[in-house]
Amino acid sequence: MRIYECILERIETLCKQRGITINQLSYLSGVSSSTIKSMYYGKSRNPGVVTIKKLCDGLDISITEFFNTEAFRSLEQEIK
């Protein structure tokens, strides 16, 4: 799995756990729904750290908590 896929999977999981939609996450985080949807539809495959931090704020977690999963720990190095 690539980092892009891990990020989307993590967002989906956290939204499901909180019972919120992507539109609600957009409102809570201040990230436009079009930005989030661009990520989901592959138009934006490299979300910036500021965007991820805003999403974390909307989800009421730290950026460390966001990335603290087995999926992120098991990612292979992109550049070898």
Helices and strands as residue ranges (DSSP letters): H 3-18, H 22-29, H 33-40, H 49-59, H 63-67, H 70-73
